[in-house]
Amino acid sequence: MDKRKKQKGDFDMDVIETKGLSKDYGHGRGIFDVTFEVHKGEVYGFLGPNGAGKSTTMRHLMGFSRPKSGDAYIGGKDCWKDHAAIMKSVGYLPGEVALPDGLNGVQFLEMMKGLRGGRGERMQEMIDLFQVNLNGSVKKMSIGEKRKLAVVAAFMSDPDILLLDEPTSGLDPVMQEVFIDFVKSEKEKGKTVLLSSHIFSEVEALCDRIAIIKEGRIVSVTNAEEVKHFKRKTFDITFADRQNLEKFKQTGFEIKEEDSGAQMLSVAAENPQCDKLIKTLVQFDVVHFVEHNQTLEDYFMNFYKSDRTFGGIAHGKHH
């Protein structure tokens, strides 16, 4: 274990931190050398398909699972050794909501309040905001009602640090928007959030930085603003005939897609190449030309383009 001494102000910057976090479940499943830090007041996005290792990382941060190697800290506390303290201080919304038998909504929230050290000052505010129906057995609630109940439990103690695992899963589109607006308001208050998701629009709307996880490993960390202003562009080019299309293919530009029947190519280029592309196209008979800026989805697919089984990625707001 890293015995590195922290300076007093360090955790003002790195509120959540993992270093070489690993847990191998066999057959390629698990997390491997996961290292990242979340700064105070930051919303950090953890983007990947189902099974990529997002929830496993979250469970290690909450102290539910012991890593084979590496360390995880929240607020300077070791997530495994100080599990009880982290449970009381961190707002946690699990990816899969498992509710106990024999309790109604009120009883469940009171139980969670007890686990949080008796804190629940924002309980009624959250119940009203998310229009939670507390009547009846929690076991008989719909997936959406269970999710809203879990949202209330995560936020009702007004925690400064939040771990949100697929937070809008099961919420209807209206409640998804309510949730996103609420997290934005919490961010403005200086809350620190680790948000795991497979919904591009959700990550784009909320996150300051975005880590992409693939097969249990972080393959990229990027600033969200950089994604919005990516230098990489895609151009849809329709040529007058097949001869022009085939001739252009010899120029060395990156071809993303081809529709030979329509004489159309989709070409990717970085900013320095864009001017060169335009000058090159002057030599060809082009009938249609459309420019697209790269989206977060495009950026993500650069890491998953060799796969054909990256299920669980949602392209819109609802899934």
C-alpha positions as CSV (number, residue, x, y, z in Angstrom):
1,M,0.0,0.0,0.0
2,D,1.1,3.5,-0.8
3,K,2.1,5.1,2.5
4,R,2.6,8.5,0.9
5,K,1.8,11.3,3.4
6,K,-0.7,13.8,2.2
7,Q,-0.3,17.5,2.8
8,K,-3.1,19.2,4.6
9,G,-4.6,20.9,1.5
10,D,-4.3,17.9,-0.9
11,F,-7.8,16.7,-0.4
12,D,-9.1,20.1,-1.2
13,M,-8.1,19.1,-4.7
14,D,-8.4,15.3,-4.9
15,V,-11.5,14.3,-3.1
16,I,-11.8,10.9,-4.8
17,E,-8.7,9.0,-5.8
18,T,-7.8,5.5,-7.0
19,K,-4.3,4.3,-7.6
20,G,-3.6,1.0,-9.5
21,L,-7.0,-0.4,-8.4
22,S,-7.3,-4.0,-9.6
23,K,-9.7,-6.9,-9.1
24,D,-9.6,-9.9,-11.5
25,Y,-12.7,-12.0,-11.6
26,G,-11.3,-14.2,-14.4
27,H,-12.2,-14.5,-18.1
28,G,-11.2,-10.9,-18.7
29,R,-13.7,-9.6,-16.2
30,G,-12.8,-7.1,-13.5
31,I,-10.8,-3.9,-13.2
32,F,-7.1,-3.5,-14.0
33,D,-4.8,-0.7,-12.8
34,V,-7.6,1.8,-12.6
35,T,-6.0,5.2,-11.6
36,F,-7.8,8.5,-11.5
37,E,-8.7,11.4,-9.3
38,V,-11.7,13.6,-8.9
39,H,-11.1,17.2,-7.8
40,K,-13.2,19.1,-5.3
41,G,-16.3,20.6,-7.0
42,E,-15.9,18.5,-10.1
43,V,-18.3,16.2,-11.9
44,Y,-16.2,13.4,-13.3
45,G,-17.8,11.1,-15.9
46,F,-17.1,7.4,-16.1
47,L,-18.3,6.4,-19.5
48,G,-18.5,2.8,-20.9
49,P,-20.9,0.1,-21.9
50,N,-22.4,-2.4,-19.4
51,G,-19.7,-4.8,-18.1
52,A,-16.8,-2.4,-18.7
53,G,-16.0,-2.1,-15.0
54,K,-17.9,1.1,-13.9
55,S,-20.0,-0.5,-11.2
56,T,-17.0,-2.6,-10.0
57,T,-15.0,0.5,-9.5
58,M,-17.9,2.2,-7.6
59,R,-18.3,-0.8,-5.3
60,H,-14.6,-0.6,-4.4
61,L,-14.9,3.1,-3.7
62,M,-17.8,2.4,-1.3
63,G,-15.7,-0.3,0.4
64,F,-18.1,-3.2,-0.6
65,S,-15.3,-5.1,-2.3
66,R,-11.6,-5.4,-1.4
67,P,-9.2,-4.8,-4.2
68,K,-6.6,-7.4,-5.1
69,S,-4.1,-4.6,-5.5
70,G,-4.1,-0.8,-5.5
71,D,-5.8,1.7,-3.3
72,A,-8.9,3.9,-3.2
73,Y,-9.5,7.0,-1.1
74,I,-12.5,9.3,-0.5
75,G,-11.8,12.4,1.5
76,G,-8.5,11.0,2.6
77,K,-10.0,7.9,4.0
78,D,-9.1,4.4,2.8
79,C,-12.2,3.0,1.2
80,W,-11.7,-0.5,2.5
81,K,-10.4,0.3,6.0
82,D,-12.8,3.2,6.6
83,H,-15.8,1.7,5.0
84,A,-18.2,2.7,7.8
85,A,-17.2,6.3,7.8
86,I,-17.5,6.5,4.0
87,M,-21.0,5.0,4.2
88,K,-22.1,7.8,6.5
89,S,-20.5,10.7,4.6
90,V,-20.9,9.8,0.9
91,G,-24.1,9.9,-1.1
92,Y,-24.3,6.6,-3.1
93,L,-26.7,5.7,-5.8
94,P,-26.1,2.1,-6.9
95,G,-26.6,0.9,-10.4
96,E,-28.9,-1.8,-9.4
97,V,-31.4,-0.9,-6.6
98,A,-32.0,-3.9,-4.3
99,L,-34.6,-3.0,-1.6
100,P,-35.3,-5.1,1.5
101,D,-38.5,-7.0,2.1
102,G,-41.2,-5.9,4.5
103,L,-40.6,-2.1,4.3
104,N,-42.6,0.7,2.8
105,G,-41.0,3.8,1.4
106,V,-41.0,5.8,4.6
107,Q,-39.5,2.9,6.6
108,F,-36.8,2.4,4.0
109,L,-35.8,6.0,4.0
110,E,-35.7,6.0,7.9
111,M,-33.5,3.0,7.7
112,M,-31.1,4.7,5.3
113,K,-31.2,7.8,7.5
114,G,-30.0,5.7,10.4
115,L,-27.1,4.3,8.3
116,R,-26.1,7.9,7.5
117,G,-25.8,8.9,11.1
118,G,-29.3,10.2,11.5
119,R,-29.0,12.8,8.8
120,G,-31.9,13.4,6.4
121,E,-32.4,17.1,6.4
122,R,-33.2,17.2,2.7
123,M,-35.5,14.1,2.7
124,Q,-38.8,16.0,2.2
125,E,-37.3,18.3,-0.4
126,M,-36.1,15.3,-2.5
127,I,-39.4,13.4,-2.1
128,D,-41.3,16.5,-3.4
129,L,-38.8,17.2,-6.3
130,F,-38.9,13.6,-7.6
131,Q,-42.6,13.0,-6.8
132,V,-41.9,9.8,-4.9
133,N,-44.8,7.7,-3.8
134,L,-43.9,6.2,-0.4
135,N,-47.0,4.1,0.0
136,G,-46.9,0.3,-0.2
137,S,-44.1,-2.2,-0.1
138,V,-40.9,-1.2,-1.7
139,K,-40.6,-4.7,-3.2
140,K,-43.8,-4.0,-5.2
141,M,-42.7,-0.7,-6.6
142,S,-41.9,-0.2,-10.3
143,I,-38.3,0.1,-11.4
144,G,-38.8,3.9,-11.8
145,E,-40.2,4.3,-8.3
146,K,-37.4,2.2,-6.8
147,R,-34.9,4.4,-8.6
148,K,-36.5,7.6,-7.4
149,L,-36.5,6.2,-3.8
150,A,-32.8,5.5,-4.2
151,V,-32.2,9.0,-5.4
152,V,-33.8,10.4,-2.3
153,A,-31.7,8.2,-0.1
154,A,-28.5,9.3,-1.9
155,F,-29.1,13.0,-1.5
156,M,-31.2,13.4,1.6
157,S,-28.3,13.8,4.0
158,D,-26.9,16.7,1.8
159,P,-23.5,15.0,1.2
160,D,-20.6,16.9,-0.3
161,I,-19.4,13.8,-2.2
162,L,-21.6,11.7,-4.4
163,L,-21.1,8.4,-6.3
164,L,-23.8,8.0,-8.9
165,D,-23.9,4.7,-10.8
166,E,-26.2,4.9,-13.9
167,P,-28.3,7.4,-12.0
168,T,-31.1,7.9,-14.5
169,S,-31.6,4.2,-15.3
170,G,-35.3,3.5,-15.0
171,L,-36.4,7.1,-14.8
172,D,-38.8,8.4,-17.3
173,P,-37.7,11.3,-19.7
174,V,-39.2,14.0,-17.5
175,M,-37.5,12.7,-14.3
176,Q,-34.2,12.3,-16.2
177,E,-34.3,16.0,-17.0
178,V,-35.3,16.8,-13.4
179,F,-32.3,14.8,-12.2
180,I,-29.8,16.4,-14.6
181,D,-31.0,19.9,-13.6
182,F,-30.7,18.9,-9.9
183,V,-27.1,17.6,-10.3
184,K,-26.2,20.8,-12.1
185,S,-27.5,22.9,-9.1
186,E,-25.6,20.6,-6.7
187,K,-22.4,21.2,-8.7
188,E,-22.9,24.9,-8.4
189,K,-22.9,24.4,-4.6
190,G,-19.5,22.9,-4.9
191,K,-20.4,19.2,-4.6
192,T,-18.0,16.6,-5.9
193,V,-19.6,13.9,-8.1
194,L,-18.3,10.7,-9.7
195,L,-21.0,9.8,-12.3
196,S,-20.9,6.5,-14.1
197,S,-23.1,6.3,-17.2
198,H,-23.5,4.8,-20.7
199,I,-25.7,7.7,-21.9
200,F,-23.7,10.2,-24.0
201,S,-26.1,13.1,-23.5
202,E,-26.1,12.7,-19.7
203,V,-22.3,12.7,-19.6
204,E,-22.1,15.7,-21.9
205,A,-24.6,17.7,-19.9
206,L,-23.0,17.2,-16.5
207,C,-19.3,16.3,-16.6
208,D,-16.2,18.4,-16.4
209,R,-13.9,15.5,-17.3
210,I,-14.7,12.2,-18.9
211,A,-12.9,8.9,-18.5
212,I,-13.6,6.1,-20.9
213,I,-13.3,2.6,-19.5
214,K,-13.0,-0.5,-21.7
215,E,-12.6,-4.0,-20.5
216,G,-11.8,-2.9,-17.0
217,R,-9.1,-0.3,-18.0
218,I,-9.2,3.4,-18.4
219,V,-8.3,4.1,-22.0
220,S,-8.8,7.8,-22.1
221,V,-9.4,10.9,-19.8
222,T,-10.4,14.1,-21.5
223,N,-11.7,17.5,-20.6
224,A,-15.4,17.8,-21.5
225,E,-14.8,21.2,-23.1
226,E,-12.2,19.7,-25.4
227,V,-14.7,17.2,-26.5
228,K,-17.1,20.0,-27.4
229,H,-14.5,21.7,-29.4
230,F,-12.7,18.7,-31.0
231,K,-10.3,19.5,-33.8
232,R,-11.4,16.3,-35.5
233,K,-14.1,16.6,-38.1
234,T,-16.0,14.3,-40.4
235,F,-16.9,15.2,-43.9
236,D,-19.6,13.6,-46.0
237,I,-18.6,13.9,-49.7
238,T,-20.7,12.9,-52.6
239,F,-18.9,12.6,-55.9
240,A,-20.4,13.0,-59.4
241,D,-19.4,9.4,-60.4
242,R,-17.7,6.3,-59.3
243,Q,-14.5,7.2,-61.1
244,N,-14.1,10.4,-59.0
245,L,-14.8,8.4,-55.8
246,E,-12.2,5.7,-56.5
247,K,-9.6,8.3,-57.5
248,F,-10.1,10.2,-54.3
249,K,-9.6,7.0,-52.2
250,Q,-6.0,7.0,-53.5
251,T,-5.2,10.4,-51.8
252,G,-4.5,8.9,-48.4
253,F,-7.3,10.5,-46.3
254,E,-9.0,8.5,-43.6
255,I,-12.2,6.9,-44.9
256,K,-14.7,6.2,-42.2
257,E,-17.6,4.9,-44.3
258,E,-18.3,4.3,-48.0
259,D,-21.6,4.1,-49.9
260,S,-20.4,3.2,-53.3
261,G,-23.9,3.0,-54.7
262,A,-24.5,6.7,-53.8
263,Q,-20.9,7.7,-54.7
264,M,-20.5,8.9,-51.1
265,L,-17.6,8.8,-48.7
266,S,-17.4,9.8,-45.0
267,V,-13.9,11.2,-44.4
268,A,-12.3,12.0,-41.0
269,A,-9.7,14.7,-40.6
270,E,-7.9,16.7,-37.9
271,N,-7.9,20.5,-38.2
272,P,-4.5,20.7,-39.9
273,Q,-5.7,18.3,-42.6
274,C,-9.0,20.0,-43.2
275,D,-7.5,22.8,-45.4
276,K,-5.6,20.1,-47.3
277,L,-8.8,18.1,-47.8
278,I,-10.6,21.2,-49.2
279,K,-7.8,22.0,-51.6
280,T,-7.6,18.3,-52.7
281,L,-11.3,18.2,-53.4
282,V,-11.0,21.1,-55.9
283,Q,-9.4,18.6,-58.2
284,F,-12.6,16.4,-58.1
285,D,-16.1,16.6,-59.4
286,V,-18.0,16.9,-56.1
287,V,-21.8,17.3,-56.0
288,H,-22.4,17.5,-52.3
289,F,-20.3,18.3,-49.2
290,V,-21.3,18.3,-45.5
291,E,-19.0,19.0,-42.5
292,H,-19.7,17.5,-39.0
293,N,-17.9,18.3,-35.8
294,Q,-16.9,15.2,-33.8
295,T,-19.2,14.4,-30.9
296,L,-18.5,12.6,-27.6
297,E,-20.1,9.5,-29.2
298,D,-17.7,9.7,-32.1
299,Y,-14.8,10.1,-29.7
300,F,-16.0,7.2,-27.7
301,M,-16.3,5.0,-30.8
302,N,-12.7,5.6,-31.6
303,F,-11.9,3.3,-28.7
304,Y,-14.6,0.8,-29.4
305,K,-14.7,0.8,-33.2
306,S,-13.0,-2.6,-33.5
307,D,-15.7,-4.1,-31.4
308,R,-19.1,-5.3,-32.6
309,T,-20.5,-6.2,-29.2
310,F,-20.4,-2.9,-27.2
311,G,-24.0,-3.3,-26.1
312,G,-25.5,-1.0,-23.5
313,I,-24.5,2.3,-25.0
314,A,-27.4,4.7,-25.3
315,H,-27.3,7.3,-28.1
316,G,-30.0,9.5,-26.7
317,K,-31.4,10.7,-23.4
318,H,-33.6,7.8,-22.8
319,H,-32.7,4.1,-22.8
